[in-house]
Amino acid sequence: MKFLCGICFCTLALAGVPDKPIGSPEDDLARLESEPNLEKRARGALDNAVDALKEAETAYKKADLSATGARLREVQQSVELVEVSLKQTGKNPSRSPKNFKHAEMKTRGLLRRLDGFRDQMSVVDRPMIEPVITKIQQVHDTLLDGIMGKRK
């Protein structure tokens, strides 16, 4: 019997474990919506949006347009959940900007990645990404206006 060092054993033990549990986008969003802490819910939804965008890019490279569209819708739904969750906190973004600023920066990054993704897409396929970009731009602008607005 051969002995493995701790690092090798951990590497072998984790090799079969996927990074993210496999499930439908609805399962991910339902799990996030059940989070009672609104700020944690918003952060989780932002992370989910980033993951869904990566999956959309991968699906597009595999020419799976239905999966690409589903993941892009998940990106949009995740960002909408962020917006709703942060509004439900009842906090003023200009007085307590921490979570609002985090969301603003993440949505700005998503917009940059979406613009790059749109540029890689065929002109025929671009209509599936346009409403997602429009909605995320609207949420980003709302967050930025709230942070930069007057203190009440």
C-alpha positions as CSV (number, residue, x, y, z in Angstrom):
1,M,0.0,0.0,0.0
2,K,1.4,3.4,-1.0
3,F,1.1,6.4,1.2
4,L,0.1,9.8,-0.3
5,C,1.1,13.1,1.1
6,G,-1.7,15.4,2.4
7,I,-1.6,17.6,-0.7
8,C,-1.8,14.7,-3.2
9,F,-4.6,13.1,-1.3
10,C,-6.6,16.3,-1.2
11,T,-6.0,16.7,-4.9
12,L,-7.2,13.2,-5.7
13,A,-10.2,13.5,-3.3
14,L,-11.4,16.7,-4.9
15,A,-10.7,15.7,-8.5
16,G,-14.2,14.2,-9.0
17,V,-16.0,17.1,-7.3
18,P,-17.5,19.6,-9.7
19,D,-17.0,23.3,-9.0
20,K,-20.7,24.0,-8.9
21,P,-23.6,21.6,-8.3
22,I,-25.4,20.8,-11.5
23,G,-28.9,22.1,-11.5
24,S,-31.3,24.2,-13.5
25,P,-31.1,28.0,-13.5
26,E,-34.5,28.0,-11.7
27,D,-33.0,26.0,-8.9
28,D,-30.1,28.4,-8.5
29,L,-32.4,31.4,-8.4
30,A,-34.9,29.7,-6.0
31,R,-32.0,28.9,-3.7
32,L,-30.9,32.5,-3.8
33,E,-34.4,33.9,-3.2
34,S,-34.7,31.8,-0.1
35,E,-31.7,33.5,1.5
36,P,-33.2,35.6,4.4
37,N,-30.2,38.1,4.5
38,L,-31.0,40.5,1.7
39,E,-27.4,41.7,1.3
40,K,-26.1,38.1,1.1
41,R,-28.8,37.4,-1.4
42,A,-27.7,40.3,-3.5
43,R,-24.0,39.2,-3.4
44,G,-25.0,35.6,-4.2
45,A,-27.1,36.7,-7.1
46,L,-24.2,38.7,-8.5
47,D,-21.9,35.7,-8.2
48,N,-24.6,33.6,-10.0
49,A,-24.8,36.2,-12.8
50,V,-21.1,36.0,-13.4
51,D,-21.2,32.2,-13.4
52,A,-24.2,32.2,-15.7
53,L,-22.4,34.5,-18.1
54,K,-19.4,32.1,-18.2
55,E,-21.7,29.2,-18.9
56,A,-23.4,31.3,-21.7
57,E,-20.1,31.9,-23.3
58,T,-19.2,28.3,-23.1
59,A,-22.5,27.2,-24.6
60,Y,-22.2,29.7,-27.4
61,K,-18.7,28.3,-28.3
62,K,-20.4,24.9,-28.5
63,A,-23.1,26.4,-30.8
64,D,-25.8,25.6,-28.3
65,L,-28.1,28.6,-28.8
66,S,-30.9,27.4,-26.5
67,A,-28.5,27.0,-23.6
68,T,-26.9,30.3,-24.4
69,G,-30.3,32.1,-24.3
70,A,-31.2,30.3,-21.1
71,R,-28.0,31.4,-19.4
72,L,-28.3,34.9,-20.6
73,R,-31.9,35.1,-19.2
74,E,-30.4,33.8,-15.9
75,V,-27.9,36.6,-15.9
76,Q,-30.7,39.1,-16.3
77,Q,-32.9,37.5,-13.7
78,S,-29.9,37.4,-11.2
79,V,-29.3,41.1,-11.7
80,E,-33.0,41.9,-11.3
81,L,-32.9,39.9,-8.0
82,V,-29.9,42.1,-6.9
83,E,-31.9,45.2,-7.6
84,V,-35.0,44.0,-5.7
85,S,-33.0,42.7,-2.8
86,L,-31.0,45.9,-2.3
87,K,-34.2,47.9,-2.5
88,Q,-35.8,45.7,0.1
89,T,-33.0,46.4,2.6
90,G,-34.5,49.9,3.0
91,K,-31.0,51.4,3.2
92,N,-30.1,54.7,1.6
93,P,-27.4,54.0,-0.9
94,S,-25.7,57.3,-0.4
95,R,-25.5,56.8,3.4
96,S,-24.7,53.0,3.4
97,P,-23.0,52.5,0.1
98,K,-21.0,49.3,0.8
99,N,-23.4,46.7,-0.8
100,F,-24.7,49.2,-3.4
101,K,-21.1,50.1,-4.5
102,H,-20.2,46.4,-4.7
103,A,-23.3,45.7,-6.9
104,E,-22.5,48.7,-9.1
105,M,-18.9,47.6,-9.7
106,K,-20.0,44.0,-10.4
107,T,-22.7,45.1,-12.9
108,R,-20.2,47.4,-14.6
109,G,-17.9,44.4,-15.0
110,L,-20.8,42.3,-16.3
111,L,-21.6,45.0,-18.9
112,R,-18.0,45.0,-20.1
113,R,-18.0,41.2,-20.5
114,L,-21.4,41.3,-22.2
115,D,-20.2,43.9,-24.7
116,G,-17.2,41.7,-25.5
117,F,-19.4,38.7,-25.8
118,R,-21.8,40.5,-28.1
119,D,-18.9,41.5,-30.3
120,Q,-17.9,37.8,-30.6
121,M,-21.4,36.8,-31.5
122,S,-22.8,36.5,-35.0
123,V,-24.9,39.5,-36.0
124,V,-27.8,37.1,-36.4
125,D,-27.5,35.9,-32.8
126,R,-27.0,39.3,-31.1
127,P,-30.8,40.0,-30.6
128,M,-30.7,37.5,-27.7
129,I,-28.1,39.5,-25.8
130,E,-29.4,43.0,-26.4
131,P,-32.3,43.0,-23.8
132,V,-30.0,41.6,-21.2
133,I,-27.5,44.4,-21.7
134,T,-30.3,47.0,-21.7
135,K,-31.6,45.7,-18.4
136,I,-28.2,45.5,-16.7
137,Q,-27.3,49.0,-17.9
138,Q,-30.6,50.3,-16.4
139,V,-29.8,48.5,-13.0
140,H,-26.3,49.8,-13.1
141,D,-27.4,53.4,-13.7
142,T,-30.0,53.1,-10.9
143,L,-27.3,51.9,-8.5
144,L,-24.9,54.7,-9.5
145,D,-27.6,57.4,-9.2
146,G,-28.5,56.1,-5.7
147,I,-24.9,56.1,-4.5
148,M,-24.1,59.5,-6.0
149,G,-27.5,61.1,-5.0
150,K,-28.2,63.5,-2.2
151,R,-27.9,62.3,1.3
152,K,-31.2,62.2,3.1
